[in-house]
Amino acid sequence: MMREEAVRIKLNVDGCSKGNLGVAGAGGVIRDHLGAWIGGFARNFSICSLVNAELWAVYVGLQLAWDRGFRKVDLKSDFKVVVVLINKDSVRVDRKYEYCQSGVWTTSGCV
């Protein structure tokens, strides 16, 4: 058996809110390299935006993975804005972006 620090896992997260500023929640699932369930979470948050809900999902999911000893995590999110925020060194706060209501993104935007 390999030590957990050496195992690469997949973390899928999703956040949601009722309206762009509303009651929010988040959930996620951790699976091993074969797709077997390792763990998951669901959280209810107070009032926040869609971006904040998704960022909370990322935070809680990464904390869960870290607490279980996993250090190699493939993080998956369906919210392009959050993916861009995580992958950029700096982001303009006033940047205009389109919210994706369907949750499905293509290279041209929302589907």
C-alpha positions as CSV (number, residue, x, y, z in Angstrom):
1,M,0.0,0.0,0.0
2,M,1.3,3.4,-1.0
3,R,1.5,6.2,1.6
4,E,-1.4,8.7,1.1
5,E,1.0,11.6,0.4
6,A,2.2,9.8,-2.7
7,V,-1.3,9.0,-4.0
8,R,-2.9,11.4,-6.6
9,I,-6.6,11.9,-5.9
10,K,-9.3,13.8,-7.7
11,L,-11.4,16.4,-5.9
12,N,-14.6,17.6,-7.6
13,V,-16.3,20.6,-6.1
14,D,-19.4,22.7,-6.7
15,G,-20.8,25.8,-5.0
16,C,-24.2,27.3,-5.5
17,S,-26.3,30.2,-4.2
18,K,-30.0,31.2,-4.6
19,G,-29.4,34.3,-6.7
20,N,-26.0,35.9,-7.1
21,L,-26.2,37.1,-3.5
22,G,-28.3,34.6,-1.6
23,V,-28.3,31.5,0.7
24,A,-25.5,29.4,-0.5
25,G,-24.0,25.9,-0.1
26,A,-21.2,23.7,-1.5
27,G,-20.3,20.1,-1.9
28,G,-17.5,18.0,-3.1
29,V,-16.3,14.4,-3.6
30,I,-12.8,12.9,-3.3
31,R,-12.0,9.8,-5.4
32,D,-8.9,7.8,-6.0
33,H,-7.1,7.3,-9.3
34,L,-9.6,4.5,-10.1
35,G,-12.7,6.5,-9.3
36,A,-13.4,4.9,-6.0
37,W,-15.0,7.0,-3.3
38,I,-12.7,8.3,-0.6
39,G,-14.8,11.0,1.0
40,G,-17.1,13.9,0.5
41,F,-18.7,16.9,2.1
42,A,-21.8,19.2,1.9
43,R,-21.9,22.5,3.6
44,N,-24.5,25.2,4.1
45,F,-23.3,28.8,4.1
46,S,-25.1,32.0,4.9
47,I,-25.6,34.7,2.3
48,C,-22.8,35.0,-0.3
49,S,-22.2,35.3,-4.0
50,L,-21.8,32.5,-6.6
51,V,-18.0,33.1,-6.7
52,N,-17.7,32.9,-2.9
53,A,-19.7,29.7,-2.7
54,E,-17.5,28.0,-5.3
55,L,-14.3,29.3,-3.5
56,W,-15.6,27.9,-0.2
57,A,-16.2,24.6,-1.9
58,V,-12.6,24.6,-3.1
59,Y,-11.3,25.5,0.4
60,V,-13.4,22.9,2.3
61,G,-12.5,20.2,-0.3
62,L,-8.8,20.9,-0.2
63,Q,-8.9,21.0,3.6
64,L,-10.6,17.7,3.7
65,A,-8.0,16.2,1.4
66,W,-5.2,17.7,3.4
67,D,-6.6,16.4,6.7
68,R,-6.7,12.9,5.2
69,G,-3.1,13.1,4.3
70,F,-3.4,13.7,0.5
71,R,-0.9,16.1,-1.0
72,K,-1.4,15.5,-4.7
73,V,-4.8,16.7,-5.7
74,D,-6.4,17.2,-9.1
75,L,-9.0,19.9,-8.4
76,K,-12.1,20.1,-10.7
77,S,-14.5,23.0,-10.8
78,D,-17.2,23.9,-13.3
79,F,-17.0,27.6,-12.6
80,K,-14.7,29.3,-15.1
81,V,-14.3,32.4,-13.0
82,V,-13.0,30.4,-10.0
83,V,-10.7,28.4,-12.3
84,V,-9.2,31.6,-13.6
85,L,-8.8,33.0,-10.1
86,I,-7.0,30.0,-8.9
87,N,-4.7,29.8,-12.0
88,K,-3.8,33.5,-12.2
89,D,-1.2,35.2,-10.1
90,S,-3.3,38.3,-10.0
91,V,-6.8,39.2,-11.1
92,R,-8.5,42.5,-11.6
93,V,-11.4,42.8,-9.2
94,D,-13.4,45.0,-11.5
95,R,-13.1,42.6,-14.4
96,K,-16.4,42.0,-16.1
97,Y,-17.4,38.3,-16.5
98,E,-20.4,36.3,-17.5
99,Y,-22.0,34.0,-15.0
100,C,-22.8,30.6,-16.4
101,Q,-26.3,29.6,-15.5
102,S,-26.1,26.1,-17.0
103,G,-22.7,25.2,-15.3
104,V,-21.3,24.0,-18.7
105,W,-18.5,26.0,-20.2
106,T,-16.9,25.8,-23.6
107,T,-14.0,27.8,-25.0
108,S,-16.6,30.3,-26.2
109,G,-18.4,30.7,-22.9
110,C,-21.6,29.4,-21.4
111,V,-23.7,26.7,-23.1
